[in-house]
Amino acid sequence: MAPKSESPRTPREAAFTGICRMLKDKAYSNLLLDSLLRQLPDKRSRAFASSLFYGVLEREITLQHIIEVYSGRPVSKLDPEVAAALELGLYQLGWMDAVPDSAAVNESVNLVKNSHKKSAAGFVNGILRRFIREGKQLPLPEGPIERASVLYSMPGWILSLWRRDYGEETAVKLAESCLGRPPLQLRVNTLKADAGQVSAELKTAGFYAFPHPVVPDALTAREGSPAGLPAVTEGRCYIQDAASQLAAWAVGPEPGETVFDLCAAPGGKSFTMAQMMEDKGKLLAFDLHPSRVKLIADGAARLGIHCITAAAGDAGVFNSELGLADRVLCDVPCAGLGVIRRKPEIRRKTPEEIAGLPTVQARILDNAARYLKPGGILVYSTCSLNQDENDRVAAAFLESHPDFAPSPLPPVFDGLAGPGSHTVTLSPLMGDFDGFYIARFTKRV
């Protein structure tokens, strides 16, 4: 690792420093990498460091399995610097064809030497050269779940949970879908432009985005980034996954209504709902943390939205001063098992870390119900693929709230959930959606 007093000088040093930090501290990957990338001299260096860092993070279970098979030692017994160098070297050897084997080995050995672990240089060199000598073989366990865990770098407990909820075949396919770069999707700001105008503007700037096959006013792209383009900076579109956009469609707000978004930051669903309201009415967008409330307010200003009021608020605690709403969205805190391909560090979570989430989610949903007018619409959503957080929370809510009934999702959902359904589970297997759950209820008159 680069000495503490020095900045990383190369992409490999930046990635190595970040992986060591992840192994030691479980830091948030995006925040950690951003700080390291800023210290590199050019765009090419930053792109290579990012590919290395996220590639290792995404393939961590696979890489650690290889280390343990080839070394005969548990990774937990290795110094973080040694484990990080091995993971970086193995990832370059196995998954980066453009990197010569000699460079992958030599640079990984140098990283160990420069991190004051010179005595481990021979160990790292030996493991990497053995991997090359034996044809870069990935040794796989026998059982289907254990095999999929290594092959797709997915914790066994997540695979077992998915097998329980969706069956073994789907569980394995979901794990496979969590590898690789996900599509980038945009929402067109219909207050300023239409989808054709925005798509043409982006194309002129060299960024190709096409209409989403299901979600109105959504665009999807396979490569590149629109960050910094005028269409984004001037608020004619913004990045938002199609599944997240569908959560706003499930709410279906009308112009002039009062809408509450109880867990709103960074604000994407609030922005989309405000456009459906034609910026007419009142949309209160809350988040527990004041710093995140500012994200909502700043985003609304950039997009030219005036009907949104952003404020700090605890979604699980009733505030009688707010009055009642026509529609309420609670996109609750969740395990994130539907967005692993975007946030690979979710693989590092444990069953114990997520065990208490359904209780929190049920409390927020119960509180959300108190804000609704008779005849109003309540939408519950998560970005998790875990029925303990999804169907079971929704079913328990209906059982304990006889004043609520299932409400059919809007027609845009017909091809995804079937006409008349009040719930839908989206996944990357259904056409490049993030994993998402949406349930819609109405308060009886």
Salt bridges, closest charged atoms under 4 A:
GLU13 OE2 - ARG9 NH2 2.90
ASP25 OD2 - ARG21 NE 3.20
GLU60 OE2 - ARG348 NH2 2.61
ASP79 OD2 - LYS117 NZ 3.43
GLU81 OE2 - LYS24 NZ 3.13
ASP101 OD1 - LYS136 NZ 2.97
GLU134 OE2 - ARG130 NE 2.77
ASP165 OD1 - ARG164 NE 2.74
ASP165 OD1 - ARG392 NH1 3.61
GLU168 OE1 - ARG163 NH1 3.64
GLU169 OE2 - LYS173 NZ 3.15
GLU201 OE2 - ARG236 NH2 2.76
GLU234 OE1 - ARG236 NH1 2.79
ASP241 OD1 - ARG342 NH2 3.00
GLU257 OE1 - ARG327 NE 2.63
GLU278 OE1 - LYS280 NZ 3.59
ASP279 OD2 - HIS306 ND1 3.12
ASP287 OD2 - ARG292 NE 3.64
ASP298 OD2 - LYS294 NZ 2.68
ASP326 OD1 - LYS373 NZ 3.36
ASP331 OD2 - LYS269 NZ 3.03
ASP366 OD1 - HIS401 NE2 3.39
ASP388 OD2 - ARG164 NH1 3.29
ASP388 OD1 - ARG392 NH1 2.91
ASP432 OD2 - ARG222 NH2 2.06
ASP432 OD1 - ARG341 NH1 3.81
ASP434 OD1 - ARG341 NH2 3.32
ASP434 OD2 - ARG342 NE 2.94
